[in-house]
Amino acid sequence: MTTSIFKNEIRLALINYHKEIIDLLQKYPSGYSIHQFNKEMELIANAIKLDFRDSDSKNSIRKALKGARKSICTEAHKSIKNKKVDSVSFFNNYFGGQPLENKTVSNAEYDLVIEVGYNQVIAWIFAPTKNEEINNYEIMQQIDRNFYKKCDKVISKYPVEEQNVASVTVSVEATRTPEIPDIPEEEIVEQPSEDDGDGLYIGRALLSEELPIEMKNRLDDRRIYGFVKQNFISEIIPNNIIAFDSPDRKNTILTIIYEFGTALIKKSGYEHRYKELKTNVSFVPLMEIVNGEEAEFRAKNIDGYEFRKPTDEEVLRVTGFPATGPACGWVKHDDNEIVAHYPFDPENEVLEDTIYRSFFVVGTQHSGKTTAAKYLFQTFTGDNKIAPEKRPGIIILDGEMGKNSYKQFASVEKMPPETQKYLKEQNIDPIYHKVYTISDNPEAGDSTLSFEELKPEDLTLFFQNLEEKTENILKQKLKLAFEKCKKANNGAGEEPTLERIRNIILEDIRTDSLVYSMQKPAIASALNAIELDVFNQPNKTRITTSMLCQPGKISVIDVNGLDIPRRRIVAVALLQQLHRFKEKEENIYPGVILAMDEAEQLYPIKCSGSEKAYVDRIIIKTKEIADNGRKRHFGQFICTHLADSIDSRVSGLAETTMAFRCSGDDKWIRSTFGKNYVDEINNLKTGEAVVFVKISEQNQKQIKAKVYFPDVSLQGNHNI
């Protein structure tokens, strides 16, 4: 007797996926390394995606396959024996027993039968929808008839949220189905891969006298070549990752696409043999994978190599992102999203200070730069994998107005749903956030800088137009003035406010015959500079180091109401203030990061003569702090709209560079990322960035990849 049932397409895809993996392990029960197994899983998934490429449910199918692969991968890692995935262990870990796939009726109401004990089985049903009624009793009866084994449980795996999913009619035999006999290998006819336009491989390597392997000194200048199949020309995008497999599938060359052209190669034999291969592509070979291990790529005969899209693991190998660390967005290939982990680990002596090695972030307005920075700050301060006492304190110098400001951080529950899900999956805590507003108006703002947080010699960084001899005299007088305040009131001391320090020095130089008459007005003018009014304002909160240097706290210094000279003074004061704190041995933790937005105002590459000398002094001090700060866990996060507007002595300090959509920075992009990234960076979508991390330690991979950042703005109010 034959009846008809309906199985949705997601269910059919998952059935095929699991059957292929079962077959894979049963044929070769203990021969796959975890790397090889991951690659095979990816290949199987890609083939199934192609089968359903015209389906209305193709996006749901891709998500379902991704979820299943993640679960399978987790259990595969638990099933390794002698560095290989053991099939028996894997089946027990993942299925709860041994699958009877070779006896399973493929068009039954159940999908898989798992033997969990002597004469005892369970049934698996894939991807049931909300409105689908599963008759567990009928399924158990059917299994009993077909297998002569007791079925006492039906398990639904990977349920589907949608109510209406395209279905396919299949026939159900109510009687035992005979086993399909094995077909002798000599009777199996395999279709040539070069004629299969929809196969796994999208092209083939090319090696000839005209197009040899180019092995130059610079890695970026090395090339290998290939043809891409006509069906896949639209998927050939510069800087995308491509994997070349050897004919025996034992070696894999990982590359990035450099450029391509549509002109035919007039080479005898190629057009005739591979008539569907139309486009010539050049690739930069980055590394080779041999028996699961990375090796340097060396020139060799690549005739017969075919290329394909990479697996998730291969993507991470090429980009350099580690398997662990704070989640800094994700990388994409095909339709997969792979979490990108920043190489920071406070418990690792090599990676404990990476976030303190300066960040340089570039992007035009509305490129997503601010939102991404907010996400990173939330991640660094709220990652549950980092011990609370070892999370950095972050201080942001914010001069923006409106919704693009750092003064507003959205609470998690008000972020877009997909962001909420991402933060939950990555175990990122809500932020600890405080705003301090500085103004030159005594009636505005709520906070002020304090002289007492600095040393006398620090103060000369605030004075622009002093000759060297006059500046040295002022340094001496500042030191004496601070000492006098300390000894005042019979040793009880008094606060070294700007007014007190100024009055002490002016009185001192008035009677000091060693100070030349022309130097006295210069010193007086410096001490009376109106820009110094950001210090010691009465009835306002004094911004102290202890207030800022708290683990996991984000402190925003709002300087929107200040002009550029005053903003520069605030930046320098904070740099010195934090530097003095981190000089002390006991203050390695908490680590601190000073983030300076619109840094072109602080470190302009173009400025007038007297201002240039002043900016030069600040840059030298900034570089000194950066060079010494990383080992004391004091880092800088420098943001700008235009890279070429920043002095290269500052931008060159960074070991992490992030380029969002840019305009007018082609020269900087070429020198920082490579000339093949110019067009890509100039055309990035909002929220995308090319990230370059160059860890200076030995054996640490550089990271270079396009990264997508979660939107942490208010839902429906994109703060970019």
VENHUNOR-V455936 format. One record per residue. SS is DSSP state (H for helix, E for strand, - for the rest). PSI is psi in whole degrees, -180 to 180 (* if undefined). Layout:
[[SS/PSI] [SS/PSI]]
This chain:
[[-/135] [E/132] [E/173] [E/139] [E/169] [E/133] [E/127] [E/159] [H/-30] [H/-42] [H/-47] [H/-40] [H/-43] [H/-37] [H/-51] [H/-41] [H/-48] [H/-38] [H/-40] [H/-42] [H/-40] [H/-48] [H/-40] [H/-48] [H/-30] [H/-33] [H/-31] [-/75] [-/-24] [-/39] [-/5] [-/125] [-/163] [H/-35] [H/-47] [H/-41] [H/-45] [H/-42] [H/-45] [H/-41] [H/-42] [H/-41] [H/-43] [H/-46] [H/-43] [H/-41] [H/-40] [H/-40] [H/-40] [H/-38] [H/-31] [-/23] [-/-24] [-/4] [-/145] [-/-19] [-/19] [H/-37] [H/-42] [H/-35] [H/-43] [H/-43] [H/-41] [H/-43] [H/-39] [H/-44] [H/-42] [H/-43] [H/-39] [H/-45] [H/-43] [H/-43] [H/-41] [H/-46] [H/-30] [H/-40] [H/-31] [-/-7] [-/19] [E/128] [E/129] [-/40] [-/13] [E/155] [E/114] [-/123] [H/-43] [H/-46] [H/-44] [H/-47] [H/-42] [H/-41] [H/-42] [H/-49] [H/-18] [-/9] [-/-161] [E/123] [E/139] [-/48] [H/-38] [H/-15] [H/-6] [-/135] [-/115] [-/-27] [-/31] [-/173] [-/-19] [-/170] [-/-42] [E/150] [E/128] [E/125] [E/115] [E/-9] [E/-179] [-/118] [-/23] [E/131] [E/164] [E/161] [E/145] [E/137] [E/128] [E/142] [-/49] [-/144] [-/169] [-/-36] [-/8] [-/130] [-/119] [-/121] [-/89] [H/-39] [H/-46] [H/-39] [H/-47] [H/-39] [H/-41] [H/-43] [H/-40] [H/-41] [H/-37] [H/-28] [H/-11] [-/36] [-/150] [E/120] [E/119] [E/9] [E/140] [E/121] [E/129] [E/125] [E/139] [-/58] [-/154] [-/133] [-/-33] [-/149] [-/-35] [-/108] [-/138] [-/136] [E/161] [E/136] [E/131] [E/152] [E/143] [E/120] [E/127] [-/-6] [-/169] [-/131] [-/129] [-/150] [-/143] [-/125] [-/151] [-/141] [-/128] [-/140] [H/-35] [H/-15] [H/-7] [-/125] [-/116] [-/130] [-/136] [-/134] [H/-30] [H/-16] [H/-1] [-/92] [-/-18] [-/15] [-/-177] [-/-43] [-/133] [-/-1] [E/-177] [E/146] [E/153] [E/129] [-/119] [-/176] [-/-36] [-/-30] [-/72] [-/171] [-/128] [E/117] [-/88] [-/169] [-/-44] [-/132] [H/-42] [H/-16] [H/-1] [-/148] [E/143] [E/162] [E/161] [E/167] [E/143] [E/143] [E/147] [H/-39] [H/-18] [H/9] [H/-39] [H/-17] [H/1] [-/103] [-/128] [-/140] [-/-4] [-/153] [E/139] [E/141] [E/128] [E/126] [E/138] [-/161] [-/-34] [-/2] [-/21] [-/-25] [E/143] [E/130] [E/123] [E/130] [E/169] [E/148] [E/130] [E/-58] [E/167] [E/160] [E/159] [-/2] [-/139] [-/146] [-/115] [-/73] [-/128] [-/129] [-/-35] [H/-47] [H/-34] [H/-45] [H/-42] [-/69] [-/-21] [-/-5] [E/112] [E/-28] [E/131] [E/126] [E/140] [E/144] [E/149] [E/112] [E/126] [E/-41] [E/170] [E/143] [E/117] [E/117] [-/39] [-/-4] [E/143] [E/141] [E/157] [-/137] [-/132] [-/147] [-/138] [-/174] [-/111] [-/16] [-/130] [-/-11] [-/138] [E/151] [E/156] [E/175] [E/150] [-/161] [-/169] [H/-43] [H/-40] [H/-37] [H/-46] [H/-36] [H/-45] [H/-46] [H/-27] [-/-4] [-/135] [E/170] [E/-19] [E/168] [E/172] [E/136] [E/118] [E/48] [E/-151] [E/159] [E/152] [E/143] [E/139] [-/-127] [-/11] [E/142] [E/121] [E/124] [E/130] [E/119] [E/128] [-/138] [-/69] [-/127] [-/105] [-/-16] [-/0] [-/124] [-/-22] [-/-37] [-/8] [-/-17] [-/14] [H/-37] [H/-7] [H/14] [-/28] [-/133] [E/142] [E/117] [E/127] [E/139] [-/145] [-/170] [-/142] [-/23] [-/-8] [-/7] [H/-48] [H/-44] [H/-42] [H/-42] [H/-43] [H/-43] [H/-45] [H/-42] [H/-41] [H/-38] [H/-49] [H/-34] [H/-14] [H/6] [E/120] [-/-19] [-/-12] [-/130] [-/136] [H/-40] [H/-14] [H/9] [-/140] [-/153] [E/138] [E/129] [E/123] [E/123] [E/106] [E/120] [-/14] [-/153] [-/160] [H/-159] [H/-17] [H/10] [-/155] [-/-5] [-/-18] [-/120] [-/126] [-/140] [-/152] [H/-44] [H/-13] [H/2] [E/165] [-/147] [H/-41] [H/-33] [H/-42] [H/-45] [H/-44] [H/-48] [H/-37] [H/-44] [H/-35] [-/5] [-/52] [E/123] [-/160] [-/157] [-/156] [E/109] [E/132] [E/137] [E/134] [E/122] [E/124] [E/134] [-/154] [-/-3] [-/119] [-/-22] [-/-5] [-/161] [-/165] [-/0] [E/162] [E/156] [E/163] [-/130] [H/-33] [H/-13] [H/-5] [-/165] [-/156] [H/-42] [H/-20] [H/-29] [H/-25] [H/-17] [H/-15] [H/-8] [-/124] [-/-57] [-/41] [-/135] [-/160] [H/-44] [H/-40] [H/-39] [H/-39] [H/-39] [H/-43] [H/-38] [H/-46] [H/-45] [H/-37] [H/-43] [H/-44] [H/-38] [H/-42] [H/-40] [H/-40] [H/-41] [H/-37] [H/-35] [H/-3] [-/163] [-/46] [-/40] [-/-9] [-/-27] [-/161] [-/157] [-/131] [-/70] [-/165] [H/-45] [H/-45] [H/-47] [H/-44] [H/-48] [H/-40] [H/-46] [H/-44] [H/-39] [H/-39] [H/-50] [H/-21] [H/-35] [H/1] [-/113] [-/-15] [-/-12] [-/121] [-/152] [H/-34] [H/-21] [H/-29] [H/-49] [H/-30] [H/-42] [H/-43] [H/-42] [H/-40] [H/-44] [H/-24] [-/10] [-/130] [H/-23] [H/-21] [H/0] [H/0] [H/-6] [E/142] [-/41] [-/136] [-/152] [-/28] [-/157] [E/125] [E/124] [-/107] [-/160] [H/-43] [H/-29] [H/-37] [H/-39] [-/71] [-/130] [-/131] [-/3] [E/137] [E/114] [E/124] [E/120] [E/104] [E/111] [-/24] [-/-33] [-/2] [-/151] [-/174] [H/-44] [H/-41] [H/-39] [H/-39] [H/-40] [H/-43] [H/-43] [H/-46] [H/-42] [H/-43] [H/-41] [H/-49] [H/-41] [H/-47] [H/-37] [H/-43] [H/-39] [H/-44] [H/-12] [H/-29] [-/135] [H/-39] [H/-4] [H/29] [-/-43] [-/142] [-/149] [-/155] [E/147] [E/125] [E/115] [E/126] [E/109] [-/155] [-/50] [H/-14] [H/-22] [H/-27] [-/-36] [-/57] [E/142] [-/-24] [-/121] [-/166] [-/174] [H/-60] [H/-38] [H/-38] [H/-44] [H/-39] [H/-47] [H/-38] [H/-43] [H/-41] [H/-41] [H/-43] [H/-43] [H/-40] [H/-44] [H/-41] [H/-44] [H/-42] [H/-43] [H/-39] [H/-20] [H/-33] [H/-40] [H/-16] [H/6] [-/50] [E/111] [E/169] [E/143] [E/101] [E/122] [E/142] [E/158] [-/-27] [-/116] [H/-38] [H/-5] [H/-6] [E/138] [-/131] [H/-21] [H/-24] [H/-51] [H/-30] [-/-9] [-/-24] [-/139] [-/-10] [E/120] [E/134] [E/120] [E/113] [-/-171] [-/128] [-/166] [-/121] [-/14] [-/27] [H/-43] [H/-46] [H/-41] [H/-46] [H/-44] [H/-27] [H/-46] [-/-29] [-/150] [H/-24] [H/-4] [H/-4] [H/-55] [H/-40] [H/-47] [H/-39] [H/-19] [-/21] [-/147] [-/162] [-/130] [-/-2] [E/148] [E/149] [E/123] [E/133] [E/115] [E/118] [-/89] [-/125] [-/-11] [-/152] [-/149] [-/14] [-/123] [-/144] [-/151] [E/129] [E/114] [E/157] [E/127] [E/142] [E/134] [-/143] [-/149] [-/104] [-/16] [-/172] [E/138] [-/126] [-/4] [E/76] [-/109] [-/94] [-/*]]
